[in-house]
Amino acid sequence: MNITSLSERAMLASLNIRRWQAALTDKKVTAEVATNHAVNPTRAGKYRKNAIDTKAPSFEAVVGAASELRNKHYFYTLPWSQDGARILPASIFEKYSEEMRLLRGAFGRAVQGFVEDFPNLKVAARRELNGMYNEADYPTNIAAKFGVDIVFMPLPDAQDFRASLGENAVAEIKEGIEAELQKTMQAAMRDPYERLYGHISRMVERLSDEKAIFRDTLVTGLADLCTILPGLNLTGDERLEDLRRRAERMVTDLDPKDLREVPHVRRRIARDAAEIQRMMAGFMGQMNSSEAA
């Protein structure tokens, strides 16, 4: 696996989503429970409560927007071993940035809606929580509790290592950096395989059962993955690319409606998907065995 130019072909991206956690520990009730049951407070556990109705549409909108951001971040990136950062290929940086910008805007609008609804939610909480209501549980500036930060950093590069050490020491450190990068990339490249195998396996499972119900994303999700996989294939893995092409040919111009209404189309796609699954099964087992070792 050639990773000499990895730092030129990818970067690290960190996503941090901040939002107010409506669930919190009620210290007063926690102490009361311990006292009423004559239990040491350290053994009685903690009582958690929802400061507001977490099913309120304005709050659920924020939670949903945060999930969309996180899911899209994971879709475009590969795992990295440190600090929650993930590998973002340079070839899809612009697409990533565009989609994340749109989703950040959606998150901001959802937050604004929640901020406007917050006084009403507090009024309802005062009534519904009764004696458990505590004004101190509610931030005076609720908007400040929300935000999205995306930070980009370069990948480590052993060739750029500089230190005022002897040549032998520098060589040893560079060797360590290279070994760590190799190990990290091996782990990262499991991710595209697992994504593809997961999609294919779901397709086989759903289509093999004539009564199974499935959403259009059974097809569109696989098509979207096939579009992004070349960018995630940082090591130029020919086996992954071959599997991707097979999957892409299978779903190109495929209408999910035909899978539901045309039996011979459903059988053909189920057969093709099962063949790709069979091709991947042995290799996925080898990857798992290698990781366990």
C-alpha positions, 0 to 999 in steps of 0.5 A: 500500500503506497501512502507516500503522497497521502498527505497530498491527497487527503486531510483530517476533518473534525466536526464538533456539534454543540447543542444544549442537552435537555436531559440533566441530573436533578440533584435535589430529587437524587438526594431525596431518593437516597434519603427516603430509601436510607441509601448512601448517595454514592450508591443510590444512582442519579435521577435524570429528568428532561428539562423540556418536552424533548418531543417538541417539534422545535427541539426534534428539528434541532436534533434531526439537523445535528444528525444530518450533519454528523451522518453526512460528515461520516459519509464523506470521510474515513476513520482516523485513529486520533482525537475524533478527526476523520480522513477527508480525501482532497478529491471530494473536499469541495463536495463535502464543503458544499453539503456541510455548508447547506446542512449548517444553514439548516441546523442554524435555522432549526436552532433559531426556531427552537430559541424562539420556542424556548420561552413557551417550552419553559412555561410548559415545563414549569407546569408539567414538572411542578416541584421538580422545576428549577429555573437554574436548569435553563440557560439565560442565553440558550442560543449560545449553547448551540454551534457547529465547528469544522476544523481541517488539519494536514495529515502527518507526513514522515518526510516533513519531520524536523527535529534537532536530533541525531540522524539515527533518532530522526530515522527511527521517529520517521519509521514510527510515523510511517508504521503508524500511518500504514496501520491507520490506513489499513483500518481506514480502508476497512470502512469503504468495504464495510459500507459496500458490504452492508448495502449489498447484504441488506439488498440480498436480505430484502429482495430474497423475501418476496414479502419484505418491504423496503424503501427507495434508499435500498437502491438510491443509497447504494447508488450514492455510495458507488458515486463517492467510493472512488474518492474514498479509495485512497490507496487505489485498491483495485479489488474495491473498485471492481466491486464498486463497478459491479454494484454500480452497474447493478443499480444504474437506471434501476427503478425501485418501483420495478423491484416491487412490481416486476418479479423477474427484475427483483429476482435478477437484482437479488441474484446479482447482489448475492453474487457480489455478496459472495465475492465479498464474504470471504474477503470480509472474513479475512479482514476480520480475522486479520484485525483479531490477530 
